[in-house]
């Protein structure tokens, strides 16, 4: 089986409810804060200082940073949006002061989480700094990539799939999936093992998947267009990978060319370069740590694959999400190949 990422649109609303709550909270405090007036003492703020809470300035720069991180309703007046962002800051700081008054920041759990958050911010800053110093691919680089990967561009394929999904159990290697020749055979194996699954139509666009993985899928299908093949996909935070068993029912050729294709190739190559630079930095730091860290027995550093995962994590922290973002390149070894369920 092979891990890969097939990016899908986020569910309606995505992560917005939590952020929307912050917006609503900020809006709800407008009346309260207006009623309080300027009770912080001193003259009214001017210039870059837009408000003052307990004598501490809040600047336009802070408001713009808050605004950038807050999803807002479309067509909202800019000034209204800035007022909401400002009052989100004020509300958050008031609540922070209340938490301090209750000495909640003195608990070991709080201090541990605070340190972890601070470490993550430093790592993100380092990752962003490394990413900024990576040279952009040239137009010739992009054209070469397009020429060398026709399955993504001139011969872009969209595979229409009959798909079975199930959470990978601990005993997955004991299941007789190797003997399954059809999707019905796979269903029987799962039913006999009392493993919950769902069968549904799906699609795999070669443009949004790892080129090495797509190349392996094409090889499998060239041998047998009706081959049942398996791969796994573990979403961030998920307790276990989701195994997908697939059979291609139709292959559509949808060429992707022109300026958009070149921009796509440029973005992909840049992401590759950024991830390589970040992985190199992780390895350099891990090598340097060998002389500085003493481990308790059984707590030594993980093997290389886990170290690579850490590099990917900081790569994602440094790389903005865009419509053209691709799954990171995986190893082209056996672990990256889709496995035929029938063992052919």
N, C-alpha and C positions, 0 to 999 in steps of 0.2 A: 504494500500500500504506500501511497505517497501523500504528503501534506502539501496542500496548495491553497490558494486563496481565490475564491470567486466572489468578487465584490458585488453586492446587491444594494439597491436603494434602501436607505434607512426606513424603518417603519414609520407610518404617519406620526408626526410629532417628534420622533426620535428622542433626544435628551431634552427637548424643549420644556416639558412641564416643570422640571426643577428650576430652570433658569427663568421661566415665566413667573414662577412663584416669587423670585427675587424682584422682578419687574413690578409685580402686583404689590409686593410689600413696600417697594420704594414709592409707588404711586399712592398707596394708602397712607403713607406718612406725610404727604404733602401738606394736608390740612393741619396735622399735629405740629409740624415744624414751622409752618407759617404762623400758627398761634403762638409758638414759643418766641418768635421774632429773634432779634439779635441779642441774646442774653449772655453771650460769651464774653462781653465786656470789650472795651476798646472801640475804635472807629470802625465803620463799615468797610468790608474788604473792597479793594480796587485792583485793577490791572490783572495780573495772572492769578491772583487769589480770588476765588469765587465764593468761598464760604469759610467760616471759622467755627470749629467745635471745641469748646473748652480751651480756647486760646490757641488751638493747633490749626494751621492753615490747610485748606484744601485747594489745590491749584487746577487750572484748566487742563494741564497735562494729565493729571490723575483722572479727571472727568473723561477725557478722550480715551484713555486706556480702559476705563470702565465701560465706555460706550462700545468699544471694539469687541468686548467680551460678552456683550448682552444682546441677545436676539430681540428685535423690536418689531412691532407690527408694521407692515408695508405702508408707505405714504404718510408716516408720522412726521409731523413738523420737526425739523432739526432741533429747534430750541426746546421743544417739549421733551424730545429724547434726551437732550443734555441735562434737563432738570431732573428727569427720572434717574439718569445715571448718577448725578450728584447726590440725590437723596438715597439711592442705594448705598453709596459710600457712607453717608452720614448714619443711616440706619445700622449698617454693619459695624461701624465703629462704636456706636452707642451700645449695641449688643455685646461687642467685645469688652467694653469697659465694665458692663454688668457681670460678664463671666469672670473678669479679673477680680471684681469686688467679692465674688463668691469663692475666690481662690481656686477656680477650676483649672487654672494653668499650672497649679503646683502638683497635680497628680502625675504619677509615673507614666500613665497611659498618654496623657496630653503631651508631656515632654518628649516621649518617644515619637509620637506622630509629628510633633513640631520639627524635630530633628530630621525625620524622614522627608518631610515636605521641603525643608531647607536644602537638603542634599539633592532632591530632584530638581529644584530650581537651578542649583549650581551646574548639574549635569546638562540640563536643557540649555543653559547659557553657553557651556563649553561646546555642545553639539552644534548650536547655531553659529558659533564662531568658526568652527571647523567647516561647516557647510558654506559659509560666506567666502571662504578662501579656496573653494574648489572651482577650478576653471570650467567655464561653460563649454559644452561640445561645439564643434564647428559645424557649419552647414554640410561640409564634406563628410564629417562623422555621421550626421543624421542620414544623409543619402546612402552611405555605405550600410548602415543598420537597416534601412528600408529594403535595400537590395538583397541583403543577406537573410532577411526574415520575410519572405513573400507571404507566409501563412498569416502574418499580422496585417499585411497591407494589400498588395495587388491580389492575393489569393486568400484574403481574410475569410475565415470560416466561422459560421455560427452553427453549433451542433444542437439540434433539438433532441432532448434526452427523455427516455423513460427512466425514472430514478427512484431508488429505494434509499431511505435515510434511516440511520439508527445510531444511537450513542455507542461508541466502542466499549464493549465489556472487557473486563480483565482477562477473560478466557477466549478472546477473539481468535487466537491462533489455534485453538482447539476445535473451532467450528469447521465443519466440512464444506466450506465455501469453495475450496479448490475443485470440488466435484460438480459444482453448479454450472450448468450450461445455459440456462435460461433464467429470466427474471422470476418465473414461477418456481424454479428450483431454489432460488435464493429465498423467496418468501417461505417455502417449506422449511428450509434450514432454520430460519429465524423463528418461525412459529413453533417448531419442535423444541427449540432451545428457550422458548417463552421469552423472547426478546421483543420488546415493543419496537415497531417501525412504522414508517409511513411511505406510501408509494404515490408519486405525483409527477406531472410533467415538469421539465426544467430545461434550461438552456445553458450553453457554455460558449461564450464569445471569445475567440482566440485573441482578440484585441486587448481584452482586459485580464488575460491570464499570463502566467509565466511562459515565455517562448520555449524554454527547454521542456516544460511539461507538455505544451501543445505538440511539440515535435514527437514526444513519446506517444501521445494519444494517436497521432496520425500514423505512426509506425504500427501500433496495435490494430488500427482499423484497416490498414493496407493488407494485413494478413487475413483479417476476417471482419468485414464491415458490420457484422452482427455480434461481434465479441462483447461479452459482458465484462466490464473492467471496474476496478475498485480504486478509490483513493480516499484520503481523510482530510478534514479541514477543521482546525481548532481555532475558534474565535477567541480574541483576547478576553480573559476572565472566565472562560468556560471551563468546567471541571474536567472535561474529557473531550477528545476529538469526536466529531460526527463523521461516521463512515458513510460514504455514498457509493452505491452500486449502480452502474450506469449501462444503458444500452442506447446507442444512437439510432434514432428512428428516421432522422433526416439531416442532411448536411446542406447548408445554404452558403453560397459564395457571395459575399457582400464586400466588394473592393473598397479600400480606404486609401485615398490618394490625395495629392495636392498639398497645399500649404498646411492644412490641418494635420495631415499625416506627418509632415516634416516637424511640426511643432510637437506632436506627440512623441516622435522619435527623440527629439532634443530633450524633452522632459524626462523620458525614460533613461536616456544615457546619463543625464545629470544625476538622477536619483541613484543610479548604479555607482557613479563616482563618489557621491556623498556617502553612501553606505559603505563603500570600500574604505574611504578615509576614516570613517567612524570605527569600523571594525579594526583597522590598523591601529588606531589610538587605543582601543580597548585591549588589544593584544599587547601593545607596548606597556600599558599601565599594569596589566596582569603579570607581565614578565618582570617589571620592576618591583612588584609587590612580593615576589617570591623571597626576596632577601629581607623583607620587612614584617612578614606575617608569620606567626607561629600558630598552627592549628591543633586543636584537640584531635585525638585519633578518631578517624571516621568523618571528620568535618573538612577535609581538604577540598580544593576547588573542583568544580564539575568538569566533565569531559568537554571536548571542543564544541559539540553541537549546542550545548546550553550556553557556552560563551558566545557563540554566534547569535543566539537569541537575544542576549543582552545587548549586543551591538545593534541588532535590528531595532530594539526598543528605543535606544537613544537616537537612531536614525529617524524614527517616526516622530520623535519629539522635535527634531530639527527641521523636518520637511513639511511644509504646509500642505493641507489636503486640497487637491484640485480635481476638476472633472477628468483630468488626464492621468491621474495617479495610477500606477500599476503595482501589482504584487511584486515584492522584491525577488530578485533572481535566486533560485534554489540550486542546490547541488545537482549536477547532471549525472550523479552516480545512480546506483540501483534504487536507493531510497527515494529518489525523485521521480521514479517511473510509475505510471499507473499500472497496477497489477491486474492481469487478467483473472477474473474470478474462477474461470475454469482451468487455470494453470497451463494454458497452451503456450 
